[in-house]
Each structure stands twice: as structure tokens, then as C-alpha cells.
Amino acid sequence: MPDHVSIHTVESLYSDHHGWLQGWLRRKLGDTHQAADLSHDTFLRILTSRDVTSIREPRTFLATVAGGLVANHYRRRAIEQAYLDAISCLPEPQVPSPEHRAIVMETLLEIDRMLDGLPPKARRAFLLSQLEGLTYVEIAEQIGVSVSMVKQYMRRATQQCYFSLTV
């Protein structure tokens, strides 16, 4: 739990820069409600995970934290849209319930988080293996690398998944 000084500093940071941050987010997102939500999330993240007493450039700091949240927002939207596009092709009886869709979305977002930071080809090799069931030879052909490189990608992705679960 943050101490009294940190809470006071966040309150000051909020009162001095909240309007600016919300405007900055509104220009980035083009959506007043989403800007308000991400502004709130920015201050919540700062309150729960930062030592705010050492902030030298408040707007730069806020823009950096909020920028990460904006990137996550767009990434989540892209994943959601890809999933909705995939299930839109299903016949009516096979369309998952809203509860099942929510569970699948949370799982997809968790997988995305686990694979974050991998090079694109390593991420793609892992997903082709795990989701499509392709062999290493098939993956190598599809992404244009050697089988030994696919093995390296798989090792790296597996390690990253393992370590993300243990943290």
C-alpha cells in the first residue's frame, strides 16, 4: 500500500495534470469516454506501482504510462476483432455463448501477454505449432526459416511462457 507521502504526491499529480492527460488521450484515441477510462487507469497504475516522489517531468511520465495503456488498448481491440471475425464464420449452433467468448478472450489476452516481447517470427512459429498443429518443417516453410531456427524460436517461446507463469 502506498504511504501517505505517495498518496499526497499522486493527488497533486492528478489535480495538476489530469485535465491535460485526458485531453492528450482524447486526441490520441478520438473517444472521450475511452480517454477518461485510460486516464483513470493511468493514475491507478501510478498509485499502485510507482514511487512518485522522484518524478521530475510529470507530463512526460504520465504520457509514457498512458502511452503503454493506449498500446495495450489497441492490441486488445485487435485481438478481440480477430476473434470476433473468426467466430462470425461459424454456423449459428456453433457460435459460443457470451460467457464462453469472455473466457476465450481472457485466455487469448493472457497468451498475448505471455508472448509479448518475442520477435514476430518466434511468436508466429509458436502459435503455428500450438494453435495450428504444424510440424517444425511446415512452420519453417511457412515463415521462411530453417528447421533449426524454428527449434530455437520454440525453445525461446516456451521459456518465455514458463517464466511468465512463475513471476
Sequence and secondary structure as in RCSB ss.txt:
>XXXX:A:sequence
MPDHVSIHTVESLYSDHHGWLQGWLRRKLGDTHQAADLSHDTFLRILTSRDVTSIREPRTFLATVAGGLVANHYR
RRAIEQAYLDAISCLPEPQVPSPEHRAIVMETLLEIDRMLDGLPPKARRAFLLSQLEGLTYVEIAEQIGVSVSMV
KQYMRRATQQCYFSLTV
>XXXX:A:secstr
   HHHHHHHHHHHHHHHHHHHHHHHHHHS HHHHHHHHHHHHHHHHHH  GGG S HHHHHHHHHHHHHHHHHH
HHHHHHHHHHHHHTS GGGS  HHHHHHHHHHHHHHHHHHTTS HHHHHHHHHHHHH   HHHHHHHHT  HHHH
HHHHHHHHHHHHHHHH 
